[in-house]
Amino acid sequence: MINLVCKISSINPAGSGDSQQLAQLQILYKARGRKLEELTNEMEVLKGESGRELRILKHQLSVAKGRWACA
């Protein structure tokens, strides 16, 4: 965020009326960070669920192979 503030300040060093734009950009930056964290958490949940589903499918395949071998 500091880099963003420095870049904006260097665009217009006089700072004439850019404080509102800076505030808006800071709000957007924070919102982007929250969304990134939300998506990261969602990805972790989906990873866990897909891992669980994979284990279930492997177990079902193993059971089916066992039944087929006995038949």
C-alpha positions as CSV (number, residue, x, y, z in Angstrom):
1,M,0.0,0.0,0.0
2,I,2.9,2.4,0.7
3,N,4.1,1.9,-2.9
4,L,0.7,2.8,-4.1
5,V,0.7,6.0,-2.0
6,C,4.1,6.9,-3.3
7,K,3.2,6.4,-6.9
8,I,0.1,8.5,-6.5
9,S,2.0,11.2,-4.8
10,S,4.6,11.3,-7.5
11,I,2.0,11.7,-10.2
12,N,0.8,15.1,-8.8
13,P,3.3,16.3,-6.1
14,A,1.2,19.4,-5.5
15,G,-1.6,17.3,-4.2
16,S,-4.3,19.5,-5.5
17,G,-7.5,17.7,-5.0
18,D,-6.0,14.3,-5.1
19,S,-6.7,13.5,-1.5
20,Q,-10.2,12.2,-2.4
21,Q,-8.8,10.1,-5.2
22,L,-6.1,8.7,-2.8
23,A,-8.8,7.9,-0.3
24,Q,-10.8,6.1,-2.9
25,L,-7.8,4.1,-4.1
26,Q,-7.0,3.1,-0.5
27,I,-10.6,1.9,-0.1
28,L,-10.3,-0.1,-3.3
29,Y,-6.9,-1.5,-2.2
30,K,-8.4,-2.7,1.2
31,A,-11.4,-4.2,-0.6
32,R,-9.1,-6.0,-3.0
33,G,-7.2,-7.4,0.0
34,R,-10.4,-8.6,1.7
35,K,-11.6,-10.2,-1.5
36,L,-8.2,-11.9,-1.9
37,E,-8.4,-13.3,1.6
38,E,-12.0,-14.5,1.0
39,L,-11.0,-16.3,-2.2
40,T,-8.0,-17.8,-0.5
41,N,-10.1,-19.2,2.3
42,E,-12.7,-20.5,-0.3
43,M,-9.9,-22.2,-2.2
44,E,-8.6,-23.9,1.0
45,V,-12.1,-25.2,1.7
46,L,-12.5,-26.5,-1.8
47,K,-9.1,-28.2,-1.6
48,G,-10.2,-30.0,1.5
49,E,-13.5,-31.1,0.0
50,S,-11.9,-32.3,-3.2
51,G,-9.3,-34.3,-1.3
52,R,-12.0,-35.9,0.7
53,E,-14.0,-36.8,-2.4
54,L,-10.8,-38.2,-4.0
55,R,-10.2,-40.5,-1.0
56,I,-13.9,-41.7,-1.1
57,L,-13.6,-42.5,-4.8
58,K,-10.3,-44.3,-4.3
59,H,-11.9,-46.3,-1.5
60,Q,-14.9,-47.1,-3.7
61,L,-12.6,-48.2,-6.5
62,S,-10.7,-50.4,-4.2
63,V,-13.9,-52.1,-2.9
64,A,-15.1,-52.6,-6.4
65,K,-11.8,-54.2,-7.5
66,G,-12.0,-56.5,-4.4
67,R,-15.5,-57.6,-5.3
68,W,-14.5,-58.1,-9.0
69,A,-11.5,-60.2,-7.9
70,C,-13.6,-62.4,-5.7
71,A,-16.2,-63.0,-8.4
